[in-house]
Amino acid sequence: MSEVIMSNDAANIPPEEFGSERAYLEGLLSTRINFYLVFVSFYFVAVFGVDASKVSHAQRAIALALGGVVSFFVALSVLRTTALVENVLTAFRVKYPNHPYTQAHKSLSKRWLLKVSAYKYAAVLPWGVTIAFFALALLTWRTA
């Protein structure tokens, strides 16, 4: 399935294979984002749910910084998967300009808010939360 992405020769690939590749990659992206949301939820509950008398500000700041590092690497994997999805969809639109998906994409691309695909909005989330991890770690460290 991933040969579609690696190959520059899309001339002999039927629309069904593009569809299965797209479905696989979008499922992978969805799984990574869902994993990330669960990770962040549990991590923030763990860091801030502990009684303040049992954990120092420095320990909490270190935990937040470590969460930021993990978040950064997950954000990289989400970014890479987003790029793979975009590559497959771009190749599909080039190969099949009259396909209903391509026509729908052209139509939605004329609307300013809908110009960007939803998976790109979701791919921004891990980067924002990574910044929040590091900002909270810095603020917590400064209050220590």
C-alpha positions in Angstrom: 0.0 0.0 0.0 2.7 2.5 0.9 4.3 2.0 -2.6 1.8 4.6 -3.9 3.6 7.2 -1.7 7.1 6.1 -2.5 6.6 5.8 -6.3 6.6 8.9 -8.5 4.9 6.9 -11.3 1.2 7.3 -10.6 0.2 6.6 -14.2 -0.9 3.0 -13.6 -2.6 3.3 -10.3 -6.4 2.8 -10.3 -8.6 5.1 -8.2 -9.5 2.3 -5.9 -5.8 1.9 -4.8 -5.6 5.7 -4.2 -8.7 5.4 -2.1 -7.4 2.5 -0.1 -4.1 4.3 0.4 -5.9 7.4 1.5 -8.1 5.5 3.9 -5.1 3.8 5.4 -3.2 7.0 5.9 -6.2 8.9 7.2 -6.9 6.1 9.6 -3.3 6.2 10.7 -3.5 10.0 11.2 -6.7 9.6 13.2 -5.2 7.0 15.4 -2.2 9.1 16.1 -4.3 12.1 17.0 -6.6 10.1 19.2 -3.6 8.6 20.9 -2.2 12.0 21.4 -5.5 13.3 22.9 -5.6 10.4 25.4 -1.9 10.9 26.3 -2.3 14.7 26.9 -5.5 14.2 29.0 -3.9 11.6 31.2 -0.6 13.4 31.5 -2.2 16.7 32.5 -4.4 14.9 35.0 -1.4 13.1 36.4 0.7 16.3 36.7 -1.9 18.6 38.1 -4.0 16.0 39.9 -1.3 15.2 42.5 -1.6 17.0 45.8 0.6 20.1 45.8 2.0 19.2 49.2 3.4 16.0 47.8 5.2 17.4 44.7 7.4 20.4 44.5 7.2 23.0 41.8 10.5 21.9 40.4 9.3 18.3 40.1 6.1 19.4 38.4 8.1 21.6 36.0 10.4 18.7 35.1 7.3 16.4 34.5 5.8 19.1 32.2 9.1 19.5 30.3 9.3 15.7 29.8 5.7 15.8 28.6 6.7 18.5 26.2 9.5 16.4 24.8 7.1 13.4 24.2 4.5 15.8 22.8 7.1 17.2 20.4 7.9 13.7 19.0 4.3 12.8 18.7 3.7 16.1 16.9 6.5 15.2 14.4 4.8 11.9 13.6 1.5 13.6 13.2 3.1 16.1 10.9 4.7 13.4 8.8 1.5 11.5 8.5 -0.3 14.7 7.5 2.3 15.2 4.7 1.8 11.7 3.5 -2.0 12.1 3.3 -1.5 15.4 1.4 0.9 13.7 -1.0 -1.5 10.9 -1.8 -4.4 13.3 -2.2 -2.4 15.7 -4.4 -1.3 12.8 -6.6 -4.9 11.6 -6.9 -6.1 15.1 -7.9 -3.4 15.3 -10.6 -4.1 11.8 -12.0 -7.9 12.0 -11.9 -9.0 15.6 -12.5 -12.6 14.6 -13.3 -13.1 12.4 -10.3 -15.9 13.5 -7.9 -13.4 14.0 -5.1 -11.2 16.3 -7.3 -14.3 18.3 -8.3 -15.4 18.6 -4.7 -11.9 19.7 -3.6 -11.9 22.4 -6.3 -15.3 23.6 -5.2 -14.4 23.7 -1.5 -11.1 25.4 -2.2 -12.9 28.5 -3.4 -14.3 29.1 0.1 -11.8 30.8 2.4 -12.6 28.9 5.6 -13.0 25.5 3.9 -9.8 25.9 1.8 -7.7 24.0 4.3 -8.6 20.3 4.9 -9.8 19.3 8.3 -6.9 16.9 8.9 -4.6 19.9 8.6 -6.5 21.7 11.4 -6.1 18.6 13.6 -2.4 18.3 12.8 -1.9 21.8 14.4 -3.2 20.6 17.7 -0.1 18.7 18.9 2.1 21.7 18.2 -0.1 24.0 20.2 -0.2 21.6 23.1 3.6 21.1 22.9 4.1 24.8 23.3 1.7 24.8 26.2 3.7 22.0 27.9 6.9 24.0 27.7 5.3 27.3 28.7 3.7 25.7 31.7 7.0 24.0 32.6 8.7 27.4 32.4 6.1 29.2 34.5 6.0 26.4 37.1 9.8 26.4 37.3 9.9 30.2 37.8 7.5 29.9 40.7 9.6 27.2 42.4 
